[in-house]
Amino acid sequence: MRDGAFCAHPLLRELTAGEAPDGAVRASVGIGTRAADVDRLVEAIAYISRNGAAWSYRAGDGYFVPEPAPRPWPALGGLLADHPRLSLLPPCSAD
């Protein structure tokens, strides 16, 4: 999954009747993609289109992150502690 305008800003404006959002989401498939993976993606898109997003999100530094963060980030020996994008996320609880 990737997000953005994919160097297609005019097309995105055309597809959204001139009200271009900040971007779109693109799914890519490759040689390792299974039919079950595509089925799961299609089911997820159908669910979101019917019910809306299941989580609340907040914008920060050009990215949207779930709030509250539903899953803890792996510690990885502290390697992620100073990552700029991850600093937007609240610290993980000890639960």
N, C-alpha and C positions, 0 to 999 in steps of 0.2 A: 504494500500500500504506500502511495505517495500522495502528498497534498501540494496544492499550489495552482498556478495558472498554466504551467507546462509550456511556456513561450507561446501561448495561444490566447492572449488577452482579447484581441478583436473577436475571435470566435466565441469566447466565453461571454462577452457582452451581447453578441448576437443570440446566443442560445438562452440568455436570461432576460431577453427583451430590454436590453440597455441597462439593467440594474445589476451590473457585474458584482458578484460577491468577491471576497478576498481570494477565493480560489475554489478548487474542486478536489475530489478524491479520485485517484486512479488505481485500479488493481491491475497487476501484471501477472501473467502466467508464463511458466517456463517448462522445461523438460521434466522437472521434478514435480510439477503440479498434477495432482490426481483429480479425477472426476469428483470424488468426495469433497475435495477442497473447494472446487467451484460450486458444488451444491450448497456447502455451508455458507459461502459468501453470498450466494443468491438468497438463501433463507434469511441471512442477517439483514441484507438490504431491504427485503420485503417486510421484515419485522419493524425496522426503523421507519420505513415509509408509512406503515400503519399506526405505530405507537409512539413515534418520536424517540429521542435519545433516552436511554435508561439512566444516565448519570447527568449531573450538573457539571458544567465546565466553566472555567474562568480563563480570560486571556492574560497572557503575561509574556513580555519580550517577544511578541510575534508568534507565539504558540498558544494553543489551547490545551489545558491540562484538566483532568477530572478533579473535582473538589467535592467531598474529600477524596484523596487518592485511595482507590479501592484495594490496591495490592501493595505490599511492601516491596521496595527495591532491594535487590540482592546487595549485600555488603561488599563482596569482591575485595576483601582486604582493604577497604577504604579507597579503592581506585576511583569510585564515582563521587566521592565526597565533594570535590571542587569542580565538578562538571557544571558549566554555566546554565544549561537547560534544566538540569535536575535540581538546581538551587531554587527553582520556582515551586517545587513540590514541598508540601509540609513534611516534617520528619516523621518517620514510621513510628507507630506506637509499639509498645512491648507486648501487645496482646497476642 
